[in-house]
């Protein structure tokens, strides 16, 4: 393993978290727009991405835990 891997993993996680936060902000803005009578399909489309991002985050965390377990053996 390379010594800079923890920093790379932290960067990947931060990037994923940033993307999740941006999508959640978009969902909030789209919901507010929908409440004002604007287009509602945008809200639905943005909401569909959040479960996928959460799934990707879970998979990444599981992969890191497996890697850590492998290192500990």
Biopython code that builds the backbone (N, CA, C, O; Angstrom):
import numpy as np
from Bio.PDB.StructureBuilder import StructureBuilder

atoms = [
    (1, "UNK", "N", (0.838, -1.195, 0.000)),
    (1, "UNK", "CA", (0.000, 0.000, 0.000)),
    (1, "UNK", "C", (0.870, 1.241, 0.000)),
    (1, "UNK", "O", (1.953, 1.272, 0.585)),
    (2, "UNK", "N", (0.376, 2.241, -0.659)),
    (2, "UNK", "CA", (1.117, 3.504, -0.722)),
    (2, "UNK", "C", (0.829, 4.321, 0.529)),
    (2, "UNK", "O", (-0.274, 4.247, 1.071)),
    (3, "UNK", "N", (1.793, 5.092, 0.991)),
    (3, "UNK", "CA", (1.583, 5.884, 2.212)),
    (3, "UNK", "C", (0.529, 6.975, 2.053)),
    (3, "UNK", "O", (-0.060, 7.404, 3.045)),
    (4, "UNK", "N", (0.280, 7.431, 0.826)),
    (4, "UNK", "CA", (-0.686, 8.522, 0.642)),
    (4, "UNK", "C", (-2.109, 8.013, 0.449)),
    (4, "UNK", "O", (-3.015, 8.812, 0.210)),
    (5, "UNK", "N", (-2.328, 6.704, 0.546)),
    (5, "UNK", "CA", (-3.668, 6.162, 0.314)),
    (5, "UNK", "C", (-4.721, 6.710, 1.280)),
    (5, "UNK", "O", (-5.812, 7.049, 0.821)),
    (6, "UNK", "N", (-4.464, 6.819, 2.596)),
    (6, "UNK", "CA", (-5.492, 7.403, 3.474)),
    (6, "UNK", "C", (-5.904, 8.808, 3.036)),
    (6, "UNK", "O", (-7.078, 9.167, 3.127)),
    (7, "UNK", "N", (-4.953, 9.593, 2.568)),
    (7, "UNK", "CA", (-5.287, 10.943, 2.105)),
    (7, "UNK", "C", (-6.158, 10.872, 0.856)),
    (7, "UNK", "O", (-7.096, 11.654, 0.702)),
    (8, "UNK", "N", (-5.847, 9.936, -0.031)),
    (8, "UNK", "CA", (-6.660, 9.775, -1.241)),
    (8, "UNK", "C", (-8.066, 9.313, -0.881)),
    (8, "UNK", "O", (-9.046, 9.787, -1.456)),
    (9, "UNK", "N", (-8.165, 8.384, 0.073)),
    (9, "UNK", "CA", (-9.480, 7.909, 0.496)),
    (9, "UNK", "C", (-10.279, 9.035, 1.138)),
    (9, "UNK", "O", (-11.480, 9.163, 0.900)),
    (10, "UNK", "N", (-9.621, 9.841, 1.942)),
    (10, "UNK", "CA", (-10.304, 10.980, 2.567)),
    (10, "UNK", "C", (-10.790, 11.948, 1.497)),
    (10, "UNK", "O", (-11.890, 12.491, 1.598)),
    (11, "UNK", "N", (-9.973, 12.163, 0.476)),
    (11, "UNK", "CA", (-10.362, 13.053, -0.615)),
    (11, "UNK", "C", (-11.563, 12.485, -1.374)),
    (11, "UNK", "O", (-12.490, 13.222, -1.707)),
    (12, "UNK", "N", (-11.550, 11.174, -1.649)),
    (12, "UNK", "CA", (-12.677, 10.542, -2.344)),
    (12, "UNK", "C", (-13.954, 10.680, -1.531)),
    (12, "UNK", "O", (-15.006, 11.020, -2.072)),
    (13, "UNK", "N", (-13.861, 10.416, -0.232)),
    (13, "UNK", "CA", (-15.038, 10.519, 0.622)),
    (13, "UNK", "C", (-15.544, 11.957, 0.675)),
    (13, "UNK", "O", (-16.750, 12.196, 0.624)),
    (14, "UNK", "N", (-14.627, 12.909, 0.777)),
    (14, "UNK", "CA", (-15.022, 14.320, 0.801)),
    (14, "UNK", "C", (-15.699, 14.707, -0.512)),
    (14, "UNK", "O", (-16.671, 15.462, -0.511)),
    (15, "UNK", "N", (-15.192, 14.197, -1.621)),
    (15, "UNK", "CA", (-15.798, 14.493, -2.923)),
    (15, "UNK", "C", (-17.201, 13.912, -3.013)),
    (15, "UNK", "O", (-18.121, 14.561, -3.510)),
    (16, "UNK", "N", (-17.359, 12.678, -2.527)),
    (16, "UNK", "CA", (-18.674, 12.037, -2.541)),
    (16, "UNK", "C", (-19.648, 12.799, -1.658)),
    (16, "UNK", "O", (-20.798, 13.025, -2.037)),
    (17, "UNK", "N", (-19.185, 13.191, -0.484)),
    (17, "UNK", "CA", (-20.027, 13.954, 0.432)),
    (17, "UNK", "C", (-20.418, 15.293, -0.175)),
    (17, "UNK", "O", (-21.566, 15.719, -0.050)),
    (18, "UNK", "N", (-19.478, 15.957, -0.828)),
    (18, "UNK", "CA", (-19.753, 17.234, -1.482)),
    (18, "UNK", "C", (-20.808, 17.061, -2.573)),
    (18, "UNK", "O", (-21.726, 17.874, -2.687)),
    (19, "UNK", "N", (-20.677, 16.003, -3.373)),
    (19, "UNK", "CA", (-21.657, 15.747, -4.436)),
    (19, "UNK", "C", (-23.032, 15.476, -3.837)),
    (19, "UNK", "O", (-24.042, 15.950, -4.358)),
    (20, "UNK", "N", (-23.074, 14.717, -2.747)),
    (20, "UNK", "CA", (-24.343, 14.428, -2.077)),
    (20, "UNK", "C", (-24.981, 15.715, -1.562)),
    (20, "UNK", "O", (-26.179, 15.936, -1.738)),
    (21, "UNK", "N", (-24.180, 16.554, -0.933)),
    (21, "UNK", "CA", (-24.701, 17.819, -0.407)),
    (21, "UNK", "C", (-25.224, 18.718, -1.523)),
    (21, "UNK", "O", (-26.259, 19.365, -1.367)),
    (22, "UNK", "N", (-24.505, 18.758, -2.653)),
    (22, "UNK", "CA", (-24.969, 19.575, -3.779)),
    (22, "UNK", "C", (-26.311, 19.061, -4.295)),
    (22, "UNK", "O", (-27.208, 19.850, -4.592)),
    (23, "UNK", "N", (-26.449, 17.735, -4.402)),
    (23, "UNK", "CA", (-27.719, 17.187, -4.875)),
    (23, "UNK", "C", (-28.839, 17.452, -3.875)),
    (23, "UNK", "O", (-29.960, 17.774, -4.269)),
    (24, "UNK", "N", (-28.543, 17.320, -2.587)),
    (24, "UNK", "CA", (-29.570, 17.601, -1.586)),
    (24, "UNK", "C", (-29.987, 19.068, -1.636)),
    (24, "UNK", "O", (-31.168, 19.381, -1.483)),
    (25, "UNK", "N", (-29.032, 19.965, -1.848)),
    (25, "UNK", "CA", (-29.364, 21.383, -2.001)),
    (25, "UNK", "C", (-30.256, 21.599, -3.218)),
    (25, "UNK", "O", (-31.207, 22.380, -3.171)),
    (26, "UNK", "N", (-29.941, 20.901, -4.309)),
    (26, "UNK", "CA", (-30.750, 21.023, -5.523)),
    (26, "UNK", "C", (-32.166, 20.517, -5.273)),
    (26, "UNK", "O", (-33.135, 21.130, -5.720)),
    (27, "UNK", "N", (-32.286, 19.409, -4.564)),
    (27, "UNK", "CA", (-33.613, 18.877, -4.239)),
    (27, "UNK", "C", (-34.401, 19.906, -3.436)),
    (27, "UNK", "O", (-35.581, 20.136, -3.700)),
    (28, "UNK", "N", (-33.752, 20.518, -2.467)),
    (28, "UNK", "CA", (-34.424, 21.532, -1.649)),
    (28, "UNK", "C", (-34.886, 22.703, -2.514)),
    (28, "UNK", "O", (-36.022, 23.160, -2.395)),
    (29, "UNK", "N", (-33.999, 23.181, -3.381)),
    (29, "UNK", "CA", (-34.378, 24.297, -4.266)),
    (29, "UNK", "C", (-35.522, 23.891, -5.192)),
    (29, "UNK", "O", (-36.459, 24.660, -5.408)),
    (30, "UNK", "N", (-35.438, 22.676, -5.738)),
    (30, "UNK", "CA", (-36.486, 22.222, -6.649)),
    (30, "UNK", "C", (-37.821, 22.044, -5.933)),
    (30, "UNK", "O", (-38.876, 22.335, -6.496)),
    (31, "UNK", "N", (-37.771, 21.565, -4.688)),
    (31, "UNK", "CA", (-39.015, 21.427, -3.918)),
    (31, "UNK", "C", (-39.642, 22.799, -3.686)),
    (31, "UNK", "O", (-40.854, 22.973, -3.817)),
    (32, "UNK", "N", (-38.798, 23.768, -3.340)),
    (32, "UNK", "CA", (-39.309, 25.122, -3.118)),
    (32, "UNK", "C", (-39.905, 25.685, -4.403)),
    (32, "UNK", "O", (-40.944, 26.344, -4.375)),
    (33, "UNK", "N", (-39.251, 25.425, -5.521)),
    (33, "UNK", "CA", (-39.774, 25.892, -6.807)),
    (33, "UNK", "C", (-41.095, 25.203, -7.120)),
    (33, "UNK", "O", (-42.023, 25.832, -7.630)),
    (34, "UNK", "N", (-41.182, 23.914, -6.816)),
    (34, "UNK", "CA", (-42.416, 23.166, -7.078)),
    (34, "UNK", "C", (-43.559, 23.711, -6.227)),
    (34, "UNK", "O", (-44.700, 23.783, -6.683)),
    (35, "UNK", "N", (-43.251, 24.089, -5.004)),
    (35, "UNK", "CA", (-44.287, 24.644, -4.134)),
    (35, "UNK", "C", (-44.788, 25.984, -4.657)),
    (35, "UNK", "O", (-45.922, 26.381, -4.389)),
    (36, "UNK", "N", (-43.940, 26.673, -5.401)),
    (36, "UNK", "CA", (-44.364, 27.945, -5.987)),
    (36, "UNK", "C", (-45.099, 27.722, -7.303)),
    (36, "UNK", "O", (-45.532, 28.676, -7.949)),
    (37, "UNK", "N", (-45.238, 26.449, -7.700)),
    (37, "UNK", "CA", (-45.983, 26.154, -8.917)),
    (37, "UNK", "C", (-45.117, 25.941, -10.135)),
    (37, "UNK", "O", (-45.638, 25.842, -11.246)),
    (38, "UNK", "N", (-43.785, 25.867, -9.958)),
    (38, "UNK", "CA", (-42.898, 25.625, -11.090)),
    (38, "UNK", "C", (-42.927, 24.144, -11.463)),
    (38, "UNK", "O", (-43.693, 23.357, -10.908)),
    (39, "UNK", "N", (-42.083, 23.796, -12.406)),
    (39, "UNK", "CA", (-41.998, 22.429, -12.905)),
    (39, "UNK", "C", (-41.656, 21.456, -11.770)),
    (39, "UNK", "O", (-40.685, 21.664, -11.044)),
    (40, "UNK", "N", (-42.462, 20.390, -11.620)),
    (40, "UNK", "CA", (-42.242, 19.439, -10.525)),
    (40, "UNK", "C", (-41.391, 18.254, -10.948)),
    (40, "UNK", "O", (-40.841, 17.564, -10.089)),
    (41, "UNK", "N", (-41.266, 18.000, -12.224)),
    (41, "UNK", "CA", (-40.493, 16.831, -12.651)),
    (41, "UNK", "C", (-39.020, 16.985, -12.297)),
    (41, "UNK", "O", (-38.337, 15.980, -12.099)),
    (42, "UNK", "N", (-38.515, 18.189, -12.211)),
    (42, "UNK", "CA", (-37.115, 18.397, -11.830)),
    (42, "UNK", "C", (-36.863, 17.865, -10.425)),
    (42, "UNK", "O", (-35.814, 17.278, -10.161)),
    (43, "UNK", "N", (-37.811, 18.067, -9.531)),
    (43, "UNK", "CA", (-37.665, 17.584, -8.162)),
    (43, "UNK", "C", (-37.546, 16.074, -8.153)),
    (43, "UNK", "O", (-36.659, 15.523, -7.501)),
    (44, "UNK", "N", (-38.423, 15.404, -8.865)),
    (44, "UNK", "CA", (-38.402, 13.947, -8.891)),
    (44, "UNK", "C", (-37.078, 13.426, -9.433)),
    (44, "UNK", "O", (-36.511, 12.479, -8.887)),
    (45, "UNK", "N", (-36.592, 14.029, -10.487)),
    (45, "UNK", "CA", (-35.348, 13.570, -11.102)),
    (45, "UNK", "C", (-34.176, 13.738, -10.131)),
    (45, "UNK", "O", (-33.337, 12.844, -10.021)),
    (46, "UNK", "N", (-34.110, 14.845, -9.445)),
    (46, "UNK", "CA", (-33.015, 15.073, -8.495)),
    (46, "UNK", "C", (-33.107, 14.109, -7.315)),
    (46, "UNK", "O", (-32.088, 13.612, -6.835)),
    (47, "UNK", "N", (-34.313, 13.849, -6.853)),
    (47, "UNK", "CA", (-34.488, 12.944, -5.717)),
    (47, "UNK", "C", (-34.037, 11.530, -6.054)),
    (47, "UNK", "O", (-33.605, 10.795, -5.166)),
    (48, "UNK", "N", (-34.129, 11.140, -7.310)),
    (48, "UNK", "CA", (-33.727, 9.795, -7.705)),
    (48, "UNK", "C", (-32.229, 9.594, -7.538)),
    (48, "UNK", "O", (-31.788, 8.459, -7.356)),
    (49, "UNK", "N", (-31.441, 10.647, -7.594)),
    (49, "UNK", "CA", (-29.991, 10.522, -7.495)),
    (49, "UNK", "C", (-29.516, 10.305, -6.059)),
    (49, "UNK", "O", (-28.475, 9.685, -5.844)),
    (50, "UNK", "N", (-30.253, 10.800, -5.090)),
    (50, "UNK", "CA", (-29.798, 10.719, -3.704)),
    (50, "UNK", "C", (-29.676, 9.277, -3.218)),
    (50, "UNK", "O", (-28.653, 8.936, -2.625)),
    (51, "UNK", "N", (-30.671, 8.412, -3.441)),
    (51, "UNK", "CA", (-30.485, 7.022, -2.998)),
    (51, "UNK", "C", (-29.276, 6.360, -3.656)),
    (51, "UNK", "O", (-28.582, 5.569, -3.017)),
    (52, "UNK", "N", (-29.022, 6.672, -4.911)),
    (52, "UNK", "CA", (-27.864, 6.084, -5.592)),
    (52, "UNK", "C", (-26.563, 6.583, -4.970)),
    (52, "UNK", "O", (-25.632, 5.801, -4.775)),
    (53, "UNK", "N", (-26.488, 7.869, -4.659)),
    (53, "UNK", "CA", (-25.289, 8.395, -4.005)),
    (53, "UNK", "C", (-25.095, 7.769, -2.626)),
    (53, "UNK", "O", (-23.972, 7.455, -2.232)),
    (54, "UNK", "N", (-26.197, 7.591, -1.898)),
    (54, "UNK", "CA", (-26.095, 6.949, -0.587)),
    (54, "UNK", "C", (-25.606, 5.513, -0.740)),
    (54, "UNK", "O", (-24.798, 5.038, 0.057)),
    (55, "UNK", "N", (-26.101, 4.823, -1.772)),
    (55, "UNK", "CA", (-25.652, 3.458, -2.034)),
    (55, "UNK", "C", (-24.154, 3.438, -2.358)),
    (55, "UNK", "O", (-23.422, 2.580, -1.864)),
    (56, "UNK", "N", (-23.704, 4.378, -3.184)),
    (56, "UNK", "CA", (-22.280, 4.452, -3.523)),
    (56, "UNK", "C", (-21.431, 4.730, -2.284)),
    (56, "UNK", "O", (-20.349, 4.163, -2.126)),
    (57, "UNK", "N", (-21.923, 5.599, -1.410)),
    (57, "UNK", "CA", (-21.193, 5.886, -0.173)),
    (57, "UNK", "C", (-21.078, 4.632, 0.690)),
    (57, "UNK", "O", (-20.011, 4.332, 1.225)),
    (58, "UNK", "N", (-22.208, 3.888, 0.822)),
    (58, "UNK", "CA", (-22.182, 2.651, 1.609)),
    (58, "UNK", "C", (-21.196, 1.650, 1.017)),
    (58, "UNK", "O", (-20.420, 1.029, 1.744)),
    (59, "UNK", "N", (-21.230, 1.494, -0.314)),
    (59, "UNK", "CA", (-20.315, 0.559, -0.967)),
    (59, "UNK", "C", (-18.866, 0.961, -0.736)),
    (59, "UNK", "O", (-18.016, 0.106, -0.485)),
    (60, "UNK", "N", (-18.582, 2.243, -0.817)),
    (60, "UNK", "CA", (-17.216, 2.732, -0.607)),
    (60, "UNK", "C", (-16.770, 2.470, 0.831)),
    (60, "UNK", "O", (-15.644, 2.033, 1.064)),
    (61, "UNK", "N", (-17.650, 2.736, 1.789)),
    (61, "UNK", "CA", (-17.301, 2.490, 3.188)),
    (61, "UNK", "C", (-17.084, 1.004, 3.444)),
    (61, "UNK", "O", (-16.161, 0.624, 4.165)),
    (62, "UNK", "N", (-17.938, 0.157, 2.852)),
    (62, "UNK", "CA", (-17.774, -1.289, 3.008)),
    (62, "UNK", "C", (-16.452, -1.750, 2.401)),
    (62, "UNK", "O", (-15.759, -2.589, 2.977)),
    (63, "UNK", "N", (-16.105, -1.201, 1.236)),
    (63, "UNK", "CA", (-14.847, -1.568, 0.588)),
    (63, "UNK", "C", (-13.670, -1.173, 1.471)),
    (63, "UNK", "O", (-12.715, -1.937, 1.618)),
    (64, "UNK", "N", (-13.737, 0.011, 2.055)),
    (64, "UNK", "CA", (-12.648, 0.465, 2.928)),
    (64, "UNK", "C", (-12.533, -0.404, 4.169)),
    (64, "UNK", "O", (-11.429, -0.705, 4.623)),
    (65, "UNK", "N", (-13.697, -0.814, 4.728)),
    (65, "UNK", "CA", (-13.666, -1.689, 5.900)),
    (65, "UNK", "C", (-13.046, -3.034, 5.549)),
    (65, "UNK", "O", (-12.256, -3.576, 6.322)),
    (66, "UNK", "N", (-13.405, -3.579, 4.375)),
    (66, "UNK", "CA", (-12.816, -4.849, 3.937)),
    (66, "UNK", "C", (-11.313, -4.701, 3.755)),
    (66, "UNK", "O", (-10.544, -5.566, 4.173)),
    (67, "UNK", "N", (-10.895, -3.601, 3.128)),
    (67, "UNK", "CA", (-9.464, -3.360, 2.932)),
    (67, "UNK", "C", (-8.743, -3.262, 4.274)),
    (67, "UNK", "O", (-7.646, -3.795, 4.440)),
    (68, "UNK", "N", (-9.366, -2.579, 5.223)),
    (68, "UNK", "CA", (-8.762, -2.423, 6.547)),
    (68, "UNK", "C", (-8.672, -3.786, 7.240)),
    (68, "UNK", "O", (-7.660, -4.103, 7.866)),
    (69, "UNK", "N", (-9.740, -4.595, 7.125)),
    (69, "UNK", "CA", (-9.724, -5.935, 7.707)),
    (69, "UNK", "C", (-8.629, -6.785, 7.078)),
    (69, "UNK", "O", (-7.935, -7.530, 7.771)),
    (70, "UNK", "N", (-8.480, -6.670, 5.762)),
    (70, "UNK", "CA", (-7.432, -7.429, 5.068)),
    (70, "UNK", "C", (-6.052, -7.012, 5.562)),
    (70, "UNK", "O", (-5.170, -7.854, 5.732)),
    (71, "UNK", "N", (-5.865, -5.722, 5.792)),
    (71, "UNK", "CA", (-4.570, -5.238, 6.279)),
    (71, "UNK", "C", (-4.301, -5.748, 7.690)),
    (71, "UNK", "O", (-3.162, -6.055, 8.040)),
    (72, "UNK", "N", (-5.355, -5.835, 8.497)),
    (72, "UNK", "CA", (-5.196, -6.257, 9.893)),
    (72, "UNK", "C", (-4.848, -7.738, 10.025)),
    (72, "UNK", "O", (-4.325, -8.163, 11.056)),
    (73, "UNK", "N", (-5.132, -8.512, 9.005)),
    (73, "UNK", "CA", (-4.870, -9.962, 9.085)),
    (73, "UNK", "C", (-3.421, -10.284, 8.973)),
    (73, "UNK", "O", (-3.043, -11.454, 9.022)),
]
sb = StructureBuilder()
sb.init_structure("model")
sb.init_model(0)
sb.init_chain("A")
sb.init_seg("    ")
for serial, (resi, resn, name, xyz) in enumerate(atoms, 1):
    if name == "N":
        sb.init_residue(resn, " ", resi, " ")
    sb.init_atom(name, np.array(xyz, "f"), 0.0, 1.0, " ", f" {name:<3s}", serial, name[0])
structure = sb.get_structure()
